[in-house]
Amino acid sequence: MDSLEKQLICPICLEMFTKPVVILPCQHNLCRKCANDIFQSSNPYLPTRGGSVTSGGRFRCPSCRHEVVLDRHGVYGLQRNLLVENIIDMYKQEYISSRSSPERKDDQPICEIHEDEKINIYCLTCSVPTCSMCKVFGSHKDCEVAPLNSIYQTQKTELTDGISMMVGNNDRIQGIISQLEETCRTIEENGSRQKSNVCEKFDHLYTILEDRKREMNLKVNAEQEEKLNYIRGLTRKYGDHLETMTKIMETGTQTLEEPEMAVFLQSSKPLFQKIAEASNTSHLERVERGYENTDLFSVSFKKECMALRNIDFARDDDDDDEEEEDEDDVGIDVDGRAGQTASGDADSLGQLNETLLPPQPLSARTPATSS
């Protein structure tokens, strides 16, 4: 077949002849199209067949270089080689048939037990392909068999259906994966939003605590300044009295050094009076015991700390009213999800202001005096 195919190759296009095939006077063959191409290239100034042809032309055979003289019809005046055309048709048909069935027979596997037998039947009992000899004399002689092509078509159809089903399942799984990925993105967005909301509510709570701390410190500072001013004023009074007594002592010391009795007696009487007045400290106030303490400003946040530690997210819709009360008392809106105090702790947070109130200022109390 290969040698025949070489004889059917055109020397111009190097392909198998295409109909119509023309035969030259030298008995060589060409495709009509290839012969026309050579003719036109050799006679570029002659009109084509569609024009008015007044004379023929000439060209040389590409195989033997024989000069071919054409009449006014050009290459269309050359005879067709019907024999070659029929051989080409027969070759193509034989080539197609040899490609379809013989190749499959050559690829057909051989039985491992019977080396000269090809596998041509299918054992339904053992579900394996086998050969005819195995069915007649071998291990499959008692088994039920079927033609190989029928089982082939059946299983091929089943395999095609299975693959189609898997393709459909893959599409559905891919859709589920896309939904899961979208759900992940939604969860991340919702989580970020809720974390931002929680941080906002806690920042609001921090602001409330900072305001209360500043107010309480201002009240403690006011009480502290009031006590300090009182003690400082009392210190000045005692200092002035001490200075007066020191001057009287200096005057008394100088009087003791007076040698004249008359002069001494004249100055001693008013000096005794001044000493008596200076010795009397009943007009000076005395600080009561524990006046310096500020224990009245101490606070205890045990209940409040417990309430803060029990802040949590809303667990059900039945606690909505309780959450609204907690929000009013603490000054933080949890919008049903940010947080909620445990049972009984909302009242503790509601009493936060009363616990943080300072005692009555010292200015409302009068310090004790002693004689």
C-alpha positions in Angstrom: 0.0 0.0 0.0 2.9 2.4 0.7 4.5 1.8 -2.7 1.1 2.4 -4.4 0.6 5.6 -2.5 4.0 6.9 -3.7 2.8 6.3 -7.3 -0.3 8.4 -6.7 1.7 11.5 -5.5 1.6 14.6 -7.8 5.2 15.9 -8.5 4.0 19.5 -8.2 1.9 19.7 -5.0 3.5 16.5 -3.5 0.0 15.4 -2.5 -2.2 12.6 -3.8 -3.7 13.5 -7.2 -6.9 15.4 -7.0 -9.5 14.9 -9.7 -9.6 15.6 -12.5 -6.2 14.1 -13.3 -4.7 14.9 -16.8 -2.3 12.7 -18.7 0.6 14.4 -20.6 1.8 13.3 -24.0 4.9 11.8 -22.2 2.4 9.6 -20.2 3.1 11.4 -16.9 0.1 12.6 -14.8 -0.6 15.9 -13.1 -3.5 17.4 -11.2 -5.3 19.7 -13.6 -4.9 22.6 -11.2 -1.1 22.0 -11.0 -0.8 21.6 -14.8 -2.7 24.9 -15.2 -0.4 26.6 -12.7 2.7 25.5 -14.6 1.1 26.5 -17.9 0.3 30.0 -16.7 3.8 30.5 -15.1 5.4 29.4 -18.4 3.1 31.6 -20.5 2.5 34.7 -18.4 1.3 36.9 -21.3 -1.3 34.5 -22.7 -4.9 35.1 -21.7 -6.6 32.7 -19.3 -9.3 30.3 -20.2 -11.9 32.9 -19.3 -10.6 35.3 -21.8 -10.3 35.1 -25.6 -7.7 32.5 -26.4 -6.2 33.0 -29.9 -3.4 30.4 -29.7 -2.1 27.6 -27.4 1.0 27.6 -25.3 3.7 25.2 -24.1 5.4 24.1 -20.9 7.7 21.3 -19.8 6.8 18.2 -17.9 8.1 18.5 -14.3 9.0 14.8 -14.3 10.9 14.3 -17.6 11.3 17.8 -18.9 9.5 16.9 -22.1 8.0 19.8 -23.9 4.2 19.8 -23.9 2.5 21.8 -26.7 -1.1 22.8 -26.0 -3.8 23.9 -28.4 -6.1 26.9 -27.9 -8.0 25.0 -25.2 -4.9 25.0 -23.0 -4.8 22.4 -20.2 -8.4 21.7 -20.7 -7.5 20.1 -23.9 -5.5 17.4 -22.2 -7.1 14.0 -21.6 -8.2 12.9 -18.2 -6.6 9.7 -16.8 -9.7 7.9 -15.6 -7.7 4.9 -14.6 -5.7 6.8 -12.1 -8.8 8.5 -10.7 -10.4 5.1 -10.2 -7.3 3.8 -8.5 -7.3 6.8 -6.2 -11.0 6.1 -5.2 -10.3 2.5 -4.5 -7.2 3.3 -2.5 -9.1 5.8 -0.3 -11.9 3.3 0.3 -9.4 0.6 1.3 -7.5 3.0 3.5 -10.7 4.1 5.3 -11.8 0.5 5.9 -8.3 -0.6 7.1 -8.3 2.3 9.6 -11.7 1.4 11.0 -11.7 -2.4 11.6 -8.3 -4.0 11.1 -6.6 -1.6 13.5 -9.0 -2.5 16.2 -8.4 -6.2 15.5 -4.7 -5.6 15.8 -5.2 -3.8 19.1 -7.4 -6.6 20.4 -5.8 -8.2 23.5 -4.7 -11.8 23.5 -5.8 -14.4 26.1 -3.1 -15.0 28.7 -4.0 -18.8 28.8 -4.5 -19.4 25.1 -1.8 -17.3 23.5 -3.2 -17.7 19.9 -6.7 -16.7 20.9 -8.0 -13.2 21.1 -10.4 -12.0 23.7 -13.7 -11.9 22.0 -16.4 -12.8 24.5 -17.4 -11.5 28.0 -18.1 -13.8 31.0 -21.2 -12.5 32.8 -20.6 -14.8 35.7 -17.0 -13.7 36.5 -17.4 -10.2 35.0 -14.2 -10.5 32.9 -13.5 -10.6 29.2 -12.2 -13.9 27.9 -11.7 -16.0 24.8 -13.7 -18.7 23.1 -11.3 -21.5 24.1 -11.7 -20.6 27.8 -15.5 -20.9 27.3 -15.3 -24.3 25.6 -12.4 -26.0 27.4 -11.2 -23.5 30.1 -12.3 -22.1 33.4 -15.3 -20.4 32.0 -17.0 -23.4 30.4 -19.8 -23.4 33.0 -20.2 -19.6 33.0 -22.8 -17.5 31.2 -21.2 -15.4 28.4 -22.3 -12.7 26.0 -20.8 -11.1 22.9 -18.1 -8.6 23.7 -19.6 -5.8 21.6 -22.9 -5.9 23.4 -21.3 -5.7 26.8 -19.0 -3.0 25.5 -21.9 -0.9 24.3 -23.8 -1.4 27.6 -20.9 -0.6 29.9 -19.8 2.3 27.7 -23.3 3.7 28.0 -23.3 3.2 31.8 -19.8 4.8 32.0 -21.0 7.7 30.0 -24.1 8.1 32.2 -21.8 7.9 35.3 -19.5 10.5 34.0 -22.4 12.8 33.2 -23.8 12.3 36.6 -20.4 13.1 38.1 -20.2 16.2 36.0 -23.6 17.3 37.3 -22.5 16.5 40.9 -19.3 18.5 40.4 -21.4 21.4 39.3 -23.6 21.1 42.3 -20.6 20.7 44.6 -19.0 23.7 43.0 -22.2 25.7 43.7 -22.2 24.6 47.3 -18.5 25.6 47.6 -19.3 29.0 46.2 -22.2 29.4 48.7 -19.9 28.3 51.6 -17.3 30.8 50.5 -19.9 33.5 50.3 -21.1 32.4 53.8 -17.5 32.8 55.1 -17.3 36.3 53.7 -20.7 37.2 55.3 -19.6 35.7 58.6 -16.3 37.8 58.5 -18.3 40.9 57.7 -20.8 40.3 60.4 -18.1 39.5 62.9 -16.2 42.7 62.1 -19.4 44.7 62.4 -20.3 43.2 65.8 -16.8 43.6 67.2 -16.8 47.2 66.2 -20.2 47.6 67.8 -19.0 45.9 71.1 -15.9 48.2 71.1 -18.1 51.2 70.6 -20.4 50.3 73.6 -17.4 49.5 75.9 -15.8 52.8 74.9 -19.1 54.5 75.9 -18.9 52.7 79.2 -15.3 53.8 79.7 -16.4 57.4 79.1 -19.1 57.1 81.8 -16.6 55.7 84.3 -14.0 58.4 83.5 -16.6 61.1 84.0 -17.7 59.7 87.3 -14.1 59.3 88.4 -13.4 63.0 87.6 -16.5 64.2 89.5 -15.6 62.1 92.5 -12.0 63.4 92.5 -13.3 66.9 92.3 -15.4 66.4 95.4 -12.5 64.8 97.3 -10.3 67.7 96.3 -12.9 70.2 97.5 -13.1 68.6 100.9 -9.4 68.3 101.1 -8.9 72.1 100.3 -11.6 73.0 102.9 -9.8 71.0 105.6 -6.4 72.3 104.7 -7.6 75.9 104.7 -9.1 75.4 108.1 -5.9 73.8 109.6 -3.7 76.5 108.0 -5.9 79.3 109.5 -5.7 77.6 112.9 -2.0 77.2 112.5 -1.7 81.0 111.9 -3.7 81.7 115.0 -1.6 79.5 117.2 1.5 81.0 115.6 0.3 84.6 116.4 -0.4 83.5 119.9 3.0 81.9 120.3 4.6 85.1 119.0 2.7 87.2 121.5 3.8 84.9 124.4 7.4 85.0 123.2 7.3 88.8 123.3 5.8 88.8 126.8 8.5 86.3 127.9 11.2 88.7 126.6 9.6 91.6 128.4 9.4 89.6 131.6 13.0 88.6 131.3 14.0 92.2 130.9 11.9 93.2 133.9 13.6 90.6 136.1 16.9 92.3 135.3 15.7 95.7 136.6 17.7 96.6 139.8 15.4 99.3 141.0 12.6 97.9 143.0 10.2 100.8 142.3 10.6 100.5 138.6 10.2 96.8 138.8 7.0 97.0 140.7 5.6 99.6 138.3 6.1 97.3 135.3 5.3 94.0 137.0 1.6 94.6 137.5 0.7 95.0 133.7 3.1 92.2 132.9 1.2 89.8 135.2 -2.0 90.8 133.5 -0.5 90.1 130.0 0.9 86.7 131.2 -2.6 85.8 132.5 -4.2 86.7 129.2 -1.5 84.9 127.2 -1.9 81.8 129.3 -5.6 81.6 128.5 -6.0 79.6 125.2 -9.7 79.0 125.5 -10.3 81.3 122.5 -8.1 79.0 120.3 -10.0 76.2 118.5 -8.8 72.7 118.8 -9.0 70.0 116.0 -11.2 67.1 116.9 -9.6 63.6 116.8 -9.7 62.0 113.4 -10.4 65.3 111.6 -7.6 64.5 109.1 -9.2 61.2 108.0 -11.0 61.0 104.6 -12.4 57.5 105.2 -15.9 58.8 104.4 -14.9 59.0 100.8 -14.1 55.3 100.5 -16.2 53.3 98.1 -16.8 49.6 97.4 -17.4 48.4 93.9 -17.8 44.6 94.7 -21.3 44.5 93.4 -20.5 46.7 90.4 -17.5 44.6 89.5 -19.5 41.4 89.7 -22.1 43.0 87.4 -19.4 44.1 84.9 -17.9 40.7 84.9 -21.3 39.1 84.1 -21.8 41.3 81.0 -22.6 39.0 78.2 -24.5 38.8 74.9 -28.3 38.5 74.7 -29.4 34.9 75.0 -33.1 35.1 74.1 -35.8 37.6 73.2 -37.4 37.4 76.7 -34.7 39.6 78.2 -35.3 42.6 75.9 -37.1 44.5 78.7 -34.4 43.8 81.2 -31.8 44.9 78.7 -33.6 48.2 78.2 -33.5 48.8 82.0 -29.8 48.0 82.1 -29.1 50.4 79.3 -30.9 53.2 81.1 -29.0 52.6 84.4 -25.6 52.1 83.0 -25.8 54.5 80.1 -24.9 51.9 77.3 -27.0 50.6 74.5 -26.4 47.0 73.7 -28.9 46.9 70.8 -30.0 43.4 71.8 -26.6 41.8 71.1 -23.8 43.9 72.7 -24.2 42.8 76.3 -26.4 42.1 79.3 -25.8 41.9 83.0 -26.6 38.8 85.0 -29.9 38.5 87.0 -29.8 40.8 90.0 -26.7 42.7 88.9 -28.6 45.4 86.9 -29.8 46.9 90.2 -26.2 47.1 91.4 -25.2 49.0 88.3 -28.3 51.2 88.7 -27.2 52.1 92.3 -23.7 53.1 91.0 -24.4 56.8 91.4 -25.6 56.4 95.0 -22.5 54.4 95.9 -20.1 57.0 94.4 -21.7 60.0 96.1 -19.4 61.7 98.6 -20.3 62.3 102.3 -21.6 65.6 103.5 -18.9 68.3 103.2 -17.0 69.3 106.3 -18.2 72.9 105.9 -21.6 71.7 107.1 -20.0 70.5 110.4 -18.4 72.9 113.0 -15.1 71.8 114.5 -15.1 71.0 118.2 -13.6 73.6 120.5 -12.0 73.0 123.8 -11.2 75.4 126.7 
